[in-house]
Amino acid sequence: MTNESLPRKLVIALVFASLLLTMPPAQGQQSATKQAEANKAAVRRAFQALEGGDLKTLNEIFDPKGPIHTSRGKIFLQGGPFADLKSSCPMCASLSNRKITIDLLLSDGDLVAVRSTWSGKYSGTVRGIAVAGKDVSIVYTNIYRVADGKIVENWYQPDSLSLAEQLGMKLTPADASK
């Protein structure tokens, strides 16, 4: 190899690399990216409706026949259409001045994962104890399945322990002597 051929090969390699970097993505890749963005937009719309208590949008975006998977392994239907916020989103109804922040939003295929922080003044009954106007902040992790712009399935995990502590509850171990 001569000294003259090395720079020429380097230039060819750099030109080839720059062409690869500037090529548009393949058609399938573009449509998958568009679909992922559309799915994330549907979930953002749902969160805006949750924050604003917009029942019309909540009834439009959540498929009433879609399952909700709880952190304890139970499954129930999303239900609806709903006539009141408490039936649609009990936490929304319990939080006045609520602010919902999407901390992380990821999409893969028809799944959208969200980590969100909900804050506001909590009023309601928890395990038979009335709570009124308590400032709280709770983190939720949800994975949604989206189809045709609707949320058709939901897996969720709230930070219930943190919420209970903020509401003045204490976690105590079971009595070992029983």
N, C-alpha and C positions, 0 to 999 in steps of 0.2 A: 504494500500500500504506500502510495506516495503522499508527500505532504499536501499536494494539491487536491487529491481525491478525498481526504478527510473533511475539509471544510465544505466541499460540494455535497458529500453524503449528509453532513449535519444540516445543511440548508434544506435538502430534500426532506429529511426527517421532520424538521420544524415546519415546513410548508404542509406536509401531510398531517401533522398533529393539529395545526391551526384549522385545516379544512374539516377535520373530524369535530373539532370543538364548535365550529360555526354551522354545522349541518343541523337542519330542523329535526326534531324528534320524529320517530316513526309514527304513522297514523294511529295505530293501536295505543301507543304511549300517550299521544295527545288526547284521545278520547277518554282514556283512563284518568288522566290528570283533570280533564274537564269534569268528569263524573265525580271525582274526589272533591273538587272545589264546590260542585253543586250540592253534594251531601253535607259538606261543612257549612254551607250557606243555610241549608234547611235546619241544621242543629243551632246555628247562631240565631235564626229566626225564632226557634222554639225558646231559647234562653231569653231573648228580648221579650217574648210574650209572657214567660214565667215571671220575669222581673216586673213587667207592667201589669200583670194580672189580666191579660188580654185573652178572655175565654174564647172568643171567636177564632183567633189564630190557633190557640191550643187545640180546639176541637177540629180544626182543619189539618193540623200537622201531625197529630198523634193518631195512629190507626187504632180505633177502639177495640179491634180484635187482636192487637199485638200483645204478646206476653211481656210481662215485667218479671225479671229474675231478681230476687232479693239476695242479700248477703247471707241469709240463713238457709238458702236453697229452696225457698218457696217460690212458686210461680203463680201469678194471677194476671188477669187481663187489664190492659190499660183502661178499658171502659170508655164511656162517653156515647154521644156528646153530653157534656156537663152543663148544668144550668147555674152552678155556683162554683166559686174558686176552691172552697174547702173540699168538694168532691173531686175536683180535678187535680189539685196540688195542695194537700194538707199543710205542707211546710210553708207554701206561699201565703196561705190564709193565716198562719200563725205568726208570720214576720211582717210587721208594719215597717214602713220606710225601708223596705228591702232593697238591697243592692246585690246583684249577682255578677261576679266577675269571672270570665273564662280565663283561667290561668294557663291552660294548655289545651290545644285542639289538634288532633292527629287523625288522618284518614288512611284507610287501607281497604281497597275494594269497596264493598258496601257498608263497611264498619267505620264509625267515627268514635274516637275516644276523647273524653273531655274530663279535665280536672277543673272544678269550679269552686269558688268561695262565695258563700251566701252570708250576708250579714244584715242585721236589723234588730228591731225590738221584738222579742218573743213574748207572746201571750197565748196561753192555752193550758191544757191539763196534761201532765206527764205522770203516769203511774198513780193517778188519783190525787195528785198535788197540783193545785192551781198556781200558775206562774203568770205574772203580769208585768209587761214592759221591761223585760230583762234584755240588756244588750248582749247579743251573741254573734258568733262567727263560726260557720261550719263548712267543712270541706266535703265535697262530693266527688266521687269518681264514677262516671257513667261510660258505658259502651253502648252505642246505638247502632242498630241495623236500619239503614235508610233505603227505601225503594220508591221510585217515582215521586221524590220530594216529600215523602211521609216517613215518620219514624214508626217502624213496624215491629221493633223489638228493642228492649232496654234491659241492660244489666246494670245495677247500681250498688254503690257502696258508700254510705254516709259515715262520717266520723262521729258516730253516736256517743262514744265515750267522752269525747271532748265537749259535745253539746250538753250531756248530762252533768259534767263537771261545771260548766258555765252556768247551768241552772241551779247549782248548789247541791247537787247529789254527790254522794261519796261511794266509791267502789270499796266494798269490804269483802274479805275472803269468807267463804262458807265456814260455818262452825265445824272444825275438824273432829270434835268429840261426838258428833251425831252419827 
